Amino acid sequence: MRIGITCYPTFGGSGIVATELGIELAQRGHEVHFISYANPIRLDPENERIHYHEVEVSSYPLFQFPPYTLALASRMAEVAELYDLDLLHVHYAIPHSIAASLARQMLAPKPLPFITTLHGTDITLVGAERSYFRITKFSIEQSDGITAVSHYLRQKTIEVFGIQQEIRVIPNFINCFRYKPDPTRPAEPKRLVHISNFRPVKRPLDCIRILQRVLESVEVELWMIGDGPERGPAEALARELGVEKHVEFLGKQARVERFLAQAHVLLLPSALESFGLAALEAMACGVPPVATRVGGLPELITHGVDGFLEPVGEIDAHAARVIELLTNQELYQRVAAAARNTAVTRYCSSHIIPLYERLYEEIRDRCC
């Protein structure tokens, strides 16, 4: 099939999943066209079946804000017509699904079905705001197919927007051949790792506080991967608590699997996660997650089996789980093996990509 994919080309989970999906589809023989304002971070430029089409937004004095949605819709229509796309697959509802709807109207009567994948904050945060509520609901309902990355997010979408159409749950996935344990990982030093966009909902400051508690019992270091508004406060808190020598802020990294495979425990103290991609990436590397019991995380992590789930903000509880893992070798090996097994048996791309392929075929056959 010839598939157009639109996403935010950044380090956020929706952009990463969309990019990895395109790469996997191209490897399976599909022709994939990415349409966005920048080249997605993890996009493989060497695969001849992957194409990138930049959306150019003119800066005109009349516009206080450049009309990206309109430029995106025009570019979608152009690419769809030029390359005879079978469908569009947009990730994150606003503004991508409304742009796809406009592109479809521009090409009528020629069909251009589109699928919207909901990732989390497009529903729980942005879409729920009063100024975006109606347009988010409308754009989702205009979609020919809707998917959500977890059962939690599906239910939340129904509750918030009253969507009557089918919302198919297709979870996030991992390339189990790229994300895997490193048998050469040294036993020391023990490393904790946190990966996020450093926004308040990710609670990166809790990682610093957890580190302080863990250091009372175990010598560890913490890798903080990513960037965002909470990075400065996290660095300041590390100095305030006197643990700055045990923390390394590594910034944004395109190949996080290299770091995860060298870590021992993932810290994910988020206030909300619709799925928890960072946890899955860590689990595939055999790194147990210590996370929060929120959103879609209980669908991914079975408490006490392949990771641990604790209440949001319970620093002592999170630290106790980390200490338990790092001081009980038998427990650690069991949980790490189970984490890898969960990733391989339930979330490998070989299991998930065919679900998208079947959906594409259904939508194409129904609409065309």
C-alpha positions in Angstrom: 0.0 0.0 0.0 0.9 3.7 -0.4 0.5 5.3 3.0 0.9 8.9 4.1 1.9 9.5 7.8 1.7 12.8 9.6 3.1 13.3 13.1 4.9 15.7 15.3 8.6 15.1 14.2 10.0 15.4 17.8 11.1 13.3 20.7 7.5 12.9 22.0 6.0 9.5 22.2 3.5 10.0 19.4 6.2 11.1 16.9 8.4 8.2 17.9 5.7 5.6 17.4 4.6 7.1 14.1 8.1 7.1 12.8 8.9 3.6 13.9 5.6 2.5 12.4 6.6 4.0 9.0 10.0 2.3 9.2 8.4 -1.0 10.0 5.9 -0.7 7.2 8.5 0.2 4.7 10.5 -2.9 5.7 7.4 -4.9 5.0 7.2 -3.6 1.4 4.8 -0.6 1.8 5.5 2.8 0.3 5.5 5.4 3.1 5.3 9.1 2.8 5.9 11.3 5.9 4.2 14.7 5.7 5.3 17.2 8.4 7.1 20.5 9.0 10.4 18.7 9.8 12.1 15.4 9.2 11.1 13.0 12.0 13.9 12.5 14.5 14.2 8.7 14.2 13.4 8.5 10.4 15.7 6.2 8.4 16.6 8.1 5.3 18.3 5.1 3.6 15.2 3.1 2.9 14.0 3.8 -0.7 10.4 3.1 0.3 10.4 6.0 2.8 9.8 9.5 1.5 9.7 12.8 3.4 7.6 15.8 2.2 8.2 19.1 4.1 5.3 21.4 4.9 6.3 24.9 4.2 4.4 27.6 6.1 4.7 31.1 4.8 5.3 34.0 7.2 3.0 36.8 6.3 2.7 40.1 8.3 -1.1 39.7 8.5 -0.8 36.3 10.3 0.0 36.6 14.0 0.4 32.8 14.0 1.4 30.9 10.8 -1.6 28.8 9.6 0.2 25.5 9.8 -3.0 23.4 9.6 -4.0 24.9 6.3 -0.5 24.4 4.8 -0.5 20.9 6.1 -3.9 20.1 4.5 -2.7 21.5 1.2 0.5 19.5 1.3 -1.4 16.3 2.2 -3.7 16.8 -0.8 -0.7 17.4 -3.1 1.2 14.3 -1.9 -1.9 12.1 -2.0 -2.6 13.2 -5.6 0.9 13.0 -6.8 1.8 9.6 -5.3 -1.7 8.1 -5.5 -1.9 7.4 -1.8 -4.3 4.7 -0.5 -4.9 6.5 2.8 -3.5 8.9 5.4 -2.6 7.9 8.9 -2.3 10.8 11.3 -0.9 10.7 14.8 -2.2 13.0 17.5 -5.6 14.5 16.8 -4.9 18.2 16.8 -4.3 19.6 14.2 -3.5 16.5 12.1 -6.9 14.9 11.8 -8.6 18.2 10.8 -5.9 18.8 8.2 -6.5 15.3 6.8 -10.3 16.0 6.7 -9.6 19.1 4.7 -7.3 17.2 2.3 -9.9 14.6 1.8 -12.5 17.3 0.8 -10.1 18.9 -1.6 -9.6 15.7 -3.5 -13.3 14.7 -3.6 -14.8 12.8 -5.3 -11.6 10.8 -5.4 -11.5 9.0 -2.0 -8.8 9.7 0.5 -9.6 7.9 3.7 -7.7 8.7 6.9 -7.1 7.1 10.2 -6.4 9.0 13.5 -4.3 7.4 16.2 -4.9 9.0 19.6 -1.8 9.0 21.9 -2.8 10.6 25.1 -2.4 14.3 25.8 -4.3 15.1 22.6 -7.3 13.7 24.5 -6.5 14.2 28.2 -4.9 17.7 28.0 -5.2 19.6 24.7 -8.5 18.2 23.4 -10.2 18.5 26.8 -9.5 22.3 26.9 -12.6 24.3 26.2 -11.2 26.2 23.2 -10.2 22.9 21.4 -13.0 20.6 22.6 -15.4 20.9 19.7 -12.8 20.8 17.0 -11.1 17.8 18.5 -14.4 15.9 18.8 -15.3 16.9 15.2 -12.0 15.9 13.8 -12.0 12.5 15.5 -15.6 11.8 14.3 -14.6 12.7 10.8 -11.9 10.0 10.8 -12.6 6.8 8.8 -10.8 4.8 11.4 -9.8 5.6 15.0 -7.2 3.8 17.1 -5.9 4.4 20.7 -2.7 3.1 22.2 -4.4 1.7 25.3 -7.7 0.6 26.7 -7.5 3.4 29.2 -7.2 6.0 26.4 -10.0 4.5 24.5 -12.3 4.7 27.5 -11.1 8.2 28.3 -11.9 9.3 24.8 -15.4 7.9 25.0 -16.0 9.5 28.4 -14.6 13.0 27.4 -16.0 13.3 23.9 -18.8 10.8 23.7 -17.4 9.2 20.5 -19.9 6.6 19.1 -17.6 5.2 16.4 -15.4 2.1 17.0 -12.1 3.0 18.6 -9.7 0.1 18.1 -7.0 -0.4 20.6 -3.6 -1.0 19.0 -0.8 -0.7 21.6 2.6 0.8 21.1 5.3 -1.6 20.0 9.0 -2.1 20.0 11.6 -3.5 17.7 12.8 -6.4 19.8 15.9 -6.9 17.8 17.1 -3.3 18.4 15.9 -3.0 21.9 17.5 -5.9 23.8 19.6 -6.6 26.8 23.4 -6.1 26.6 25.2 -9.1 28.0 28.3 -7.0 28.4 26.6 -4.4 30.7 28.9 -4.0 33.8 27.4 -4.9 37.2 28.8 -1.6 38.6 28.0 1.2 38.8 24.3 0.7 39.3 22.5 3.0 37.0 19.0 4.4 37.2 17.6 6.1 34.0 14.7 8.4 33.3 13.5 9.3 29.8 10.9 12.0 29.1 10.2 15.4 27.6 10.8 16.9 31.1 7.3 18.4 31.3 5.5 18.7 34.7 3.3 15.7 34.0 6.5 13.5 33.8 7.5 14.6 37.3 11.3 14.5 36.7 12.0 16.2 40.0 10.6 13.1 41.7 13.5 11.2 40.1 16.0 13.4 41.9 14.2 12.9 45.2 14.1 9.1 44.6 17.8 9.1 43.9 18.5 10.9 47.2 16.6 8.2 49.1 18.3 5.3 47.2 21.7 6.7 47.9 21.1 6.3 51.6 21.3 2.5 51.0 22.9 1.9 47.6 25.6 3.6 45.5 24.0 4.5 42.2 24.0 7.1 39.5 21.1 8.5 37.5 21.0 9.3 33.8 18.3 11.9 32.9 17.6 11.7 29.2 15.6 14.3 27.4 14.9 18.0 27.7 12.1 20.4 28.5 10.8 23.0 31.0 11.6 20.9 34.1 15.2 20.2 33.3 16.5 23.5 34.9 14.5 22.9 38.1 15.7 19.3 38.2 19.3 20.4 37.9 18.7 22.9 40.7 17.1 20.4 42.9 20.0 18.0 42.4 22.4 20.7 43.7 20.1 21.6 46.5 19.9 18.0 47.7 23.7 17.5 47.3 23.3 14.7 44.7 24.5 16.5 41.6 27.6 14.3 41.4 25.4 11.3 41.0 23.3 12.7 38.2 24.1 13.2 34.5 21.8 15.2 32.3 22.3 13.7 28.8 19.8 15.9 26.8 17.8 14.5 23.9 19.1 11.3 22.4 17.9 9.7 19.2 19.2 6.2 20.0 17.9 5.7 23.6 18.4 1.9 23.3 22.2 2.4 23.7 21.6 4.0 27.1 18.8 1.7 28.3 20.8 -1.4 27.7 23.5 0.0 30.1 21.0 0.9 32.8 19.6 -1.3 35.7 16.3 0.4 36.6 14.0 2.8 34.8 12.3 5.5 36.8 8.9 6.6 35.5 7.1 8.6 38.2 4.6 10.3 35.8 1.4 11.8 37.0 -0.2 10.3 33.9 0.8 8.0 31.0 -1.7 6.8 28.4 0.7 3.9 27.6 4.2 4.4 28.8 6.5 3.9 25.8 9.7 4.6 27.8 8.7 1.7 30.1 8.3 -0.7 27.2 11.6 0.4 25.7 13.3 -0.4 29.0 11.5 -3.7 29.5 12.7 -4.8 26.0 16.2 -4.1 27.2 15.6 -6.2 30.3 15.5 -3.2 32.5 12.7 -3.3 35.2 10.6 -0.2 35.4 9.5 1.4 38.7 6.5 3.5 37.6 3.2 4.9 38.8 -0.1 3.2 38.9 -1.8 5.6 36.4 -3.4 5.6 33.0 -2.4 2.8 30.7 0.7 1.7 32.7 -1.1 -1.2 34.5 -2.0 -2.6 31.1 1.8 -2.8 30.3 3.3 -3.5 33.7 2.2 -6.3 36.0 3.1 -5.2 39.5 5.7 -7.5 41.1 6.1 -9.5 38.0 7.8 -7.5 35.2 8.1 -4.2 37.1 6.6 -2.2 40.0 3.8 0.3 40.2 3.4 2.8 43.1 1.2 5.8 43.7 2.1 9.2 42.2 4.4 11.2 44.5 5.2 8.4 46.9 8.9 9.0 46.8 9.7 6.5 49.6 7.7 3.7 48.0 9.5 4.2 44.7 12.9 4.3 46.3 12.2 1.2 48.3 11.4 -0.7 45.1 14.6 0.5 43.5 16.6 -0.6 46.6 14.9 -3.9 46.7 15.7 -4.6 43.0 19.4 -3.5 43.4 20.1 -5.5 46.6 18.2 -8.7 45.8 19.9 -10.3 42.8 17.5 -13.2 42.6 14.5 -10.8 42.5 16.3 -8.6 40.0 17.0 -11.4 37.5 13.5 -12.7 37.7 11.8 -9.3 37.2 14.3 -8.3 34.4 13.7 -11.6 32.6 9.9 -11.2 32.9 10.1 -7.6 31.6 11.9 -8.7 28.5 9.5 -11.6 28.1 6.5 -9.2 28.2 8.0 -7.0 25.6 8.8 -9.9 23.3 5.6 -11.9 23.6 3.1 -9.0 23.6 4.6 -5.8 22.1 7.1 -6.8 19.4 6.6 -5.0 16.1 6.0 -8.4 14.5 2.8 -8.7 16.6 1.6 -5.2 16.3 2.3 -4.0 12.7 0.0 -6.6 11.2 -2.9 -5.1 13.2 -2.3 -1.8 11.5 -2.0 -3.5 8.1 -5.4 -5.2 8.6 -7.0 -1.9 9.6 -5.5 -0.2 6.5 -7.0 -2.9 4.3 -10.4 -2.6 5.9 -10.5 1.1 5.6 -9.3 1.1 2.0 -11.8 -1.5 1.0 -14.6 0.2 2.8 -14.0 3.7 1.5 -12.7 2.9 -2.0 
